[in-house]
Amino acid sequence: MPSSYLSLKIKLKTLLITLLFLTFQLVFLAPVHAQAKSESTALQKQTQSPDSLLPFLNPKRLFLRSERALIINVADGEILLDRKKDVQQPIASITKLMTAMVVIDANLQASEVIHIKRADRDRLRGSGSRLSYGTQMTRADLLKITLAGSDNRAAAALGRTYPGGHKAIVAAMNKKAKALGLNHTVFKDVSGLRSGNVSTASDLALLVDAAKSYAQIQTMTTIKHDHVTDLRKGWKVEFRNTNRLMQNKKWDISLSKTGYIADSGHCLVMQVTMDDRTLTIVLLNSWGKLSKYGDANRIRKWLHRADQQAKKAAKASKERAAKVSMSVGALN
């Protein structure tokens, strides 16, 4: 057999093996390599975007008795739940957060003794108070029982002793609301008793953020139970936080305020830490006395389930990324 024929046969055999190898790469390895590049790109995008619970949240599985609800991740402003967040409604005693802010802004003497007068009584709805007429109390104590105990008479006394009186403090409250960008918020009094004190869940989330910047408000709204002192005879006036969740160890609450009049329904605003996330929660017009707390607890469980799913998905994603990296390394 001629040597040229043998040489040609060897070359053809080598070419055939090469073609088979290239075909194998195209058919079997190319998709793997493409998938590896695709997953790598996706992972890069995922690490660049904020950590989000949204893919793991199903609002249809969350039953709430509050007509309006808003949950915001404070870190990035991401809205985790929106139910009629821009619908205006009365806000009742949530008004007192703004009352406290403008009182603090005025730099009034905290130790000044203020006398509770008949002019401070609730003549609109006839609500009661822990403070009898003639009570003598420091402005600091009045602020404390206004925020944690939601005492309307205490709030009225703070408004009455504000420079210029009630008219001036309400004007200051509306001016500050405008400065904070609360474009759908109007205040008519310091206690929230009038139905003309209106806002939206979106605006109240901004109000909570603003109030959180005041150390006094943060501290006073998260008191579980305490007392203030009637200086006439040194009597202690006991009170508890109107937010019952403050007594629940499962909650980490850094700011809180409740509110209720017939026109507003039961309302609750909070800033909380949950699964290493700081969240603002707004619940408005809940139709049962305790239903806002039930809603809050359902929200906590709903978010916790999503967090667990997110962590599980992140773990699986890392494992896939490791496998993809090994595949790419083998190809190179």
C-alpha positions as CSV (number, residue, x, y, z in Angstrom):
1,M,0.0,0.0,0.0
2,P,1.6,3.3,-1.0
3,S,2.8,5.6,1.8
4,S,0.8,8.5,0.3
5,Y,-2.4,6.6,0.7
6,L,-1.6,5.8,4.3
7,S,-0.8,9.4,5.0
8,L,-4.1,10.5,3.4
9,K,-6.0,7.9,5.5
10,I,-4.4,9.2,8.7
11,K,-5.2,12.8,7.9
12,L,-8.9,11.9,7.1
13,K,-9.1,10.0,10.4
14,T,-7.7,12.9,12.3
15,L,-10.1,15.3,10.6
16,L,-13.0,13.1,11.4
17,I,-12.1,12.9,15.0
18,T,-11.7,16.7,15.1
19,L,-15.1,17.2,13.5
20,L,-16.7,14.8,16.0
21,F,-15.1,16.7,18.9
22,L,-16.3,20.0,17.6
23,T,-19.8,18.6,17.0
24,F,-19.9,17.3,20.6
25,Q,-18.9,20.8,21.9
26,L,-21.5,22.6,19.9
27,V,-24.3,20.1,20.8
28,F,-23.6,19.4,24.4
29,L,-21.2,22.0,25.9
30,A,-22.2,25.2,24.1
31,P,-25.6,25.4,25.9
32,V,-23.9,24.8,29.2
33,H,-21.4,27.5,28.5
34,A,-24.2,29.9,27.4
35,Q,-26.2,29.1,30.5
36,A,-23.2,29.7,32.7
37,K,-22.7,33.1,31.1
38,S,-26.4,33.9,31.4
39,E,-26.6,32.9,35.0
40,S,-23.4,34.7,35.8
41,T,-24.8,37.9,34.3
42,A,-28.1,37.4,36.2
43,L,-26.3,37.0,39.4
44,Q,-24.3,40.1,38.8
45,K,-27.5,42.1,38.2
46,Q,-29.0,40.6,41.3
47,T,-26.1,41.6,43.5
48,Q,-26.3,45.2,42.1
49,S,-30.0,45.5,42.9
50,P,-31.4,46.1,46.4
51,D,-32.4,43.1,48.4
52,S,-36.1,42.8,47.7
53,L,-38.9,40.7,49.3
54,L,-41.3,41.5,46.5
55,P,-40.8,38.3,44.4
56,F,-41.8,36.3,47.5
57,L,-44.8,38.3,48.6
58,N,-48.3,37.4,47.6
59,P,-50.7,40.2,48.6
60,K,-53.7,38.0,47.8
61,R,-52.8,35.8,50.7
62,L,-52.8,38.6,53.2
63,F,-56.3,39.3,54.7
64,L,-56.5,42.6,56.4
65,R,-59.4,44.3,58.2
66,S,-57.8,47.8,57.7
67,E,-59.2,49.5,54.6
68,R,-55.9,51.2,53.9
69,A,-52.5,49.8,54.4
70,L,-48.9,50.7,53.4
71,I,-45.6,48.9,54.2
72,I,-42.3,50.5,53.1
73,N,-38.8,49.2,53.4
74,V,-37.1,52.3,54.9
75,A,-33.6,51.4,53.5
76,D,-34.6,51.8,49.9
77,G,-38.1,53.1,49.9
78,E,-39.5,50.0,48.3
79,I,-43.2,49.6,48.8
80,L,-44.0,46.0,50.0
81,L,-47.7,46.5,50.3
82,D,-50.0,49.2,48.9
83,R,-53.7,49.3,49.6
84,K,-55.2,52.7,48.8
85,K,-52.1,54.5,50.0
86,D,-53.2,57.8,48.4
87,V,-56.8,58.0,49.6
88,Q,-57.3,60.8,52.1
89,Q,-59.1,60.1,55.4
90,P,-59.3,61.4,59.0
91,I,-56.3,60.3,61.1
92,A,-57.5,60.9,64.7
93,S,-54.7,60.9,67.3
94,I,-51.9,60.2,64.8
95,T,-52.2,64.0,64.6
96,K,-50.3,64.1,67.9
97,L,-47.0,63.2,66.2
98,M,-47.1,66.5,64.4
99,T,-48.2,68.3,67.6
100,A,-45.2,66.9,69.4
101,M,-42.8,67.9,66.6
102,V,-43.8,71.5,66.5
103,V,-43.8,71.8,70.3
104,I,-40.2,70.5,70.4
105,D,-39.3,72.7,67.4
106,A,-40.4,75.7,69.5
107,N,-37.7,75.0,72.1
108,L,-40.1,75.7,74.9
109,Q,-38.9,75.0,78.5
110,A,-39.5,71.3,79.2
111,S,-39.6,71.9,82.9
112,E,-42.2,74.7,82.8
113,V,-45.2,73.8,85.0
114,I,-48.5,73.9,83.2
115,H,-51.9,73.9,84.9
116,I,-54.7,71.8,83.4
117,K,-57.8,74.0,82.9
118,R,-61.4,73.5,82.0
119,A,-60.5,75.0,78.6
120,D,-58.5,71.9,77.9
121,R,-61.4,69.5,78.1
122,D,-62.8,67.7,75.0
123,R,-66.0,69.6,74.2
124,L,-66.4,67.9,70.8
125,R,-66.5,64.2,71.7
126,G,-66.5,64.2,75.5
127,S,-63.5,61.9,75.8
128,G,-62.1,61.4,79.3
129,S,-58.6,62.1,80.7
130,R,-56.3,61.0,83.4
131,L,-55.6,64.6,84.2
132,S,-58.1,66.4,86.5
133,Y,-58.7,70.1,86.4
134,G,-56.0,71.9,88.4
135,T,-53.4,69.2,87.7
136,Q,-49.9,70.8,87.6
137,M,-47.5,69.1,85.3
138,T,-44.3,69.8,83.5
139,R,-44.4,70.3,79.7
140,A,-42.1,67.2,79.4
141,D,-44.6,65.0,81.3
142,L,-47.5,66.4,79.2
143,L,-45.7,65.5,76.1
144,K,-45.0,62.0,77.4
145,I,-48.6,61.2,78.2
146,T,-49.8,62.9,75.0
147,L,-47.7,60.5,72.9
148,A,-47.7,57.2,74.8
149,G,-51.0,57.6,76.5
150,S,-52.7,59.6,73.8
151,D,-54.3,61.9,76.4
152,N,-56.4,64.6,74.6
153,R,-56.5,67.0,77.6
154,A,-52.7,66.9,77.8
155,A,-52.4,67.7,74.1
156,A,-54.9,70.6,74.4
157,A,-52.8,72.0,77.3
158,L,-49.7,71.8,75.1
159,G,-51.5,73.7,72.3
160,R,-52.9,76.3,74.7
161,T,-49.5,77.1,76.1
162,Y,-47.8,77.2,72.7
163,P,-46.7,80.8,71.8
164,G,-49.8,82.3,70.2
165,G,-52.1,79.5,71.4
166,H,-54.1,76.9,69.5
167,K,-54.4,79.0,66.3
168,A,-50.7,79.5,66.1
169,I,-49.8,75.8,66.8
170,V,-52.2,74.5,64.2
171,A,-50.7,77.0,61.7
172,A,-47.2,75.7,62.6
173,M,-48.4,72.1,62.1
174,N,-49.7,72.8,58.6
175,K,-46.6,74.8,57.7
176,K,-44.4,71.9,58.8
177,A,-46.6,69.4,56.9
178,K,-46.1,71.4,53.7
179,A,-42.3,71.6,54.3
180,L,-42.2,67.8,54.7
181,G,-44.0,67.3,51.5
182,L,-47.2,66.1,53.1
183,N,-49.3,67.4,50.2
184,H,-52.6,65.6,51.2
185,T,-52.4,66.4,54.9
186,V,-54.4,69.0,56.8
187,F,-54.5,69.7,60.6
188,K,-57.4,71.4,62.4
189,D,-56.5,70.8,66.0
190,V,-53.7,69.3,68.2
191,S,-55.4,66.2,69.4
192,G,-57.0,64.8,66.3
193,L,-60.5,64.9,67.6
194,R,-61.8,66.8,64.6
195,S,-62.5,64.8,61.5
196,G,-60.9,67.6,59.5
197,N,-57.5,66.3,60.5
198,V,-56.9,64.3,57.3
199,S,-54.0,62.6,55.6
200,T,-53.1,59.6,53.4
201,A,-51.1,56.4,54.2
202,S,-48.3,57.8,51.9
203,D,-48.1,61.1,53.8
204,L,-48.2,59.3,57.2
205,A,-45.2,57.2,56.2
206,L,-43.3,60.5,55.6
207,L,-44.6,61.8,58.9
208,V,-43.4,58.7,60.7
209,D,-39.9,59.1,59.1
210,A,-39.8,62.8,60.2
211,A,-41.0,62.0,63.8
212,K,-38.3,59.3,64.0
213,S,-35.6,61.9,63.8
214,Y,-36.8,63.3,67.2
215,A,-35.2,61.3,69.9
216,Q,-37.8,62.4,72.4
217,I,-40.7,61.2,70.2
218,Q,-39.0,57.9,69.5
219,T,-38.5,57.3,73.2
220,M,-41.9,58.5,74.4
221,T,-43.9,56.7,71.7
222,T,-42.3,53.4,72.7
223,I,-42.9,53.6,76.5
224,K,-44.7,50.4,77.6
225,H,-46.1,51.8,80.8
226,D,-45.0,54.7,83.0
227,H,-46.3,57.5,85.1
228,V,-46.3,61.3,85.1
229,T,-46.4,63.5,88.2
230,D,-49.1,65.8,89.4
231,L,-46.9,68.4,91.2
232,R,-49.7,69.6,93.5
233,K,-49.1,66.8,95.9
234,G,-46.5,64.6,94.1
235,W,-49.2,62.2,92.9
236,K,-48.3,59.7,90.2
237,V,-50.6,59.4,87.3
238,E,-50.1,55.9,85.7
239,F,-50.6,55.2,82.0
240,R,-49.9,52.5,79.4
241,N,-49.0,52.8,75.8
242,T,-52.1,52.8,73.7
243,N,-50.4,50.4,71.2
244,R,-50.8,46.9,72.7
245,L,-48.1,45.5,70.6
246,M,-45.6,47.3,72.8
247,Q,-46.3,44.6,75.3
248,N,-45.5,41.9,72.8
249,K,-41.9,40.6,72.8
250,K,-42.1,39.5,69.2
251,W,-42.2,43.1,68.1
252,D,-39.2,45.5,67.9
253,I,-40.9,48.9,67.6
254,S,-38.9,52.1,67.4
255,L,-41.8,54.5,66.9
256,S,-45.6,54.1,67.4
257,K,-48.9,55.9,67.4
258,T,-52.5,54.8,67.5
259,G,-55.6,56.8,66.7
260,Y,-59.4,56.5,66.7
261,I,-62.5,58.5,66.2
262,A,-65.6,57.2,64.5
263,D,-64.8,58.9,61.2
264,S,-61.2,57.5,61.0
265,G,-61.7,54.0,62.2
266,H,-58.9,52.4,64.2
267,C,-55.5,53.5,63.0
268,L,-51.9,52.5,63.7
269,V,-48.6,53.7,62.4
270,M,-45.3,52.2,63.4
271,Q,-41.6,51.9,62.5
272,V,-40.3,48.4,63.3
273,T,-37.3,46.2,62.8
274,M,-38.2,42.8,61.4
275,D,-35.8,40.2,60.0
276,D,-33.0,42.8,59.8
277,R,-35.2,45.2,57.9
278,T,-36.5,48.6,59.1
279,L,-40.1,48.9,58.0
280,T,-42.7,51.6,58.2
281,I,-46.2,50.2,58.6
282,V,-49.4,52.3,58.2
283,L,-52.8,50.8,58.9
284,L,-55.9,53.0,58.6
285,N,-59.7,52.6,59.1
286,S,-59.7,49.2,60.7
287,W,-63.2,48.3,61.7
288,G,-62.6,46.5,65.1
289,K,-61.0,47.7,68.3
290,L,-58.4,45.0,68.2
291,S,-58.3,44.3,64.5
292,K,-55.4,46.6,63.8
293,Y,-53.3,44.5,66.0
294,G,-54.5,41.3,64.3
295,D,-53.6,43.0,61.0
296,A,-50.1,43.9,62.2
297,N,-49.5,40.3,63.4
298,R,-50.7,38.9,60.1
299,I,-48.3,41.3,58.3
300,R,-45.4,40.2,60.5
301,K,-46.0,36.5,59.7
302,W,-46.6,37.3,56.0
303,L,-43.3,39.2,55.8
304,H,-41.4,36.6,57.8
305,R,-42.5,33.8,55.5
306,A,-41.3,35.8,52.5
307,D,-38.0,36.5,54.2
308,Q,-37.5,32.7,54.8
309,Q,-38.3,32.0,51.2
310,A,-35.9,34.8,50.0
311,K,-33.1,33.3,52.2
312,K,-33.8,29.8,50.8
313,A,-33.7,31.1,47.2
314,A,-30.5,33.1,47.9
315,K,-28.8,29.9,49.2
316,A,-29.9,27.9,46.1
317,S,-28.7,30.7,43.9
318,K,-25.3,30.6,45.5
319,E,-25.1,26.9,45.0
320,R,-26.0,27.2,41.3
321,A,-23.5,30.0,40.9
322,A,-20.8,27.7,42.4
323,K,-21.7,24.9,39.9
324,V,-21.7,27.3,37.0
325,S,-18.3,28.7,38.0
326,M,-16.9,25.2,38.1
327,S,-18.4,24.4,34.6
328,V,-16.9,27.6,33.2
329,G,-13.5,26.8,34.7
330,A,-13.6,23.3,33.2
331,L,-14.2,24.7,29.8
332,N,-11.4,27.2,30.1
